[in-house]
Amino acid sequence: MAKPRLKIIPLGGLSEIGKNMMVIESPDDLIVIDAGLMFPEEEMLGVDLVIPDISYLLERRNKIRGILVTHGHEDHIGALPYILPQLNVPVYATQLTKGLISVKLKERKVLAGADLRVVSPGDTITLGEFQVEFFPVCHSIPDAAGLIIRTPLGTIVHSGDFKLDYTPVSGKPTDLSRLAQLGSEGVLLLLSDSTYSELPGYTPSERVVGEALDRIMAEAPGRVIITTFSSLVSRIQQVIDSAAKHGRRVFVVGRNMNAIVQMALELDYLHAPDGIMGRLDEVKKMPHDKIVFVTTGSQGEPTSALVRIANRDHRQLHILPEDTVAISATPIPGNEALVARTMDNLLRQGAQVVYSAIAPVHVHGHGSQEELKLLLNVVKPKYFVPIHGEYRHLSQHAKLAESIGIPRESIFVIEDGEVLEIGPESAKIDGRVTSSNVYVDGLSVGDIGTVVLRDRKMLSRDGMVVVIIAINRQTGKLVGRPDIVSRGFVDTREARKMLDESRDLVARTLDRGGDRAAQWGFVNTKVRDTLNKFYYEQTKRRPMILPFMVKV
């Protein structure tokens, strides 16, 4: 009989922040953990979101027993609306996470066909050869879970995103006693969150934020605007609690934020005293020092409520001189410039802006070094794979594991697409699978490739030149001089002279032919090559050149 083997394959989330997706595969069965999105990097021009490439899963569709979701943040659930219509497999999640997934699927109009199943912490489900138990972990969102996966080779522990907060605002602390129990039984593999593996010490408790918000509401002379992630339900709870204490009413701004707050109130994850939640049309009649707005836009997203307010572009809300704005989040790497611009625009309009550099208005939801070491010590795994983070975070987490006595040969720092194969006696990295980025741009998913991005980069940097060539329908000969139109390339008198010269150059190039008309493909290439060389010599720039033929 063949000995059992396991494959651990990250399709996203390793060597990047976001886009989390992990595959655990035995010869007959396959489970997927999380399906997240990532915000585009600066060079991904025009791209809205980035999701994992699931071609590996599509080829093994009949083996997939389910997608297990650890919690409801975008970097863990954001790809579901795009991949579920292709995979159509059950999704297992806790109650609030399921609610957040439903909101996302409803937005994309794909909720009807989805098979969403609720699992409570402590429950065990059977998926082929795998038995999976959800256990509670503390994160910056209620109902976050880690996973205990029993496999034919031994137990795998997946931490999910976690921190060790002993006084959480909502939800339970991370279940260390359950993990200690597993550690004494023996754990084959630990997959643990590395996002803040560079930070020494411990992550402060979420309670610190409550105290800061309390102070802001007590001292603010006018309206208070608090911006955070729409899925940060425990932060929204703290805003409601502070508002109630200081006699203020809470107004939610933004469609997505409204949908999530409504869902969390219905499921009892948010508790609001009667009369404290208001509708925006009631604001006009209220004294300014009795108002709190909760909005999206903590990452400077161009379409979010806060950014539209900062740009004087919001239909109902405008900044008043005594407003206080608290940005209750830290920028995701790459978003710093957008957030800074938003803050500058708010300050210019006379608002007070409070952010994490000047007051503790945000605490992240990930364990720092001492918490990561504690988890490693409690679980005592045979093998260890750091997950969730840029390569430097994974590498730092591996060093922490070594420092507590895990042998270097038992630690595997792997990246997206690499396959870790575990056998009864050993583990090794064995090849890689397809794991590229899939770009979401407007309504198109995956249609944008590197060629399109390269063209966009070229257009944004050096502009474009359109060459309109008139050809005689009968003879195939050039009629008159070509027309040249440029956009974003040059716009001075000297430049117009250069464009004029290039018209003559194209005419001379095309007039060299014999009696027979040249093929359009040849003409196209010839015009491009000639103008590319000419423009580069004149300007040291390479605009995109688009020849266009008109038959007359």
Secondary structure, 3 states (H helix, E strand, C coil): CCCCCEEEEEEECECECCCCEEEEECCCCEEEECCCCECCCCCCCCCCEEEECCHHHHHCHHHEEEEECCCCCHHHHCCHHHHHHHHCCCEEECHHHHHHHHHHHHHCCCCCCCCEEECCCCCEEEECCEEEEEEECECCCCCCEEEEEEECCEEEEECCCCECCCCCCCCCCCCHHHHHHHHHHCEEEEEEECCCCCCCCCCCCCHHHHHHHHHHHHHCCCCEEEECCCCCHHHHHHHHHHHHHCCCEEEEECHHHHHHHHHHHHCCCCCCCCCCEECHHHHHHCCHHHEEEEECCCCCCCCCHHHHHHCCCCCCCCCCCCCEEEECCCCCCCCHHHHHHHHHHHHHCCCEEECCCCCCCCCCCCCCHHHHHHHHHHHCEEEEEEECECHHHHHHHHHHHHHCCCCHHHECCCCCCEEEEECCCCEEEEEECCCCEEEEECCEEEEECHHHHHHHHHHHHHCEEEEEEEECCCCCCECCCCEEEEECCCCCHHHHHHHHHHHHHHHHHHCCCCCCCCCHHHHHHHHHHHHHHHHHHHHCCCCEEEEEEEEC
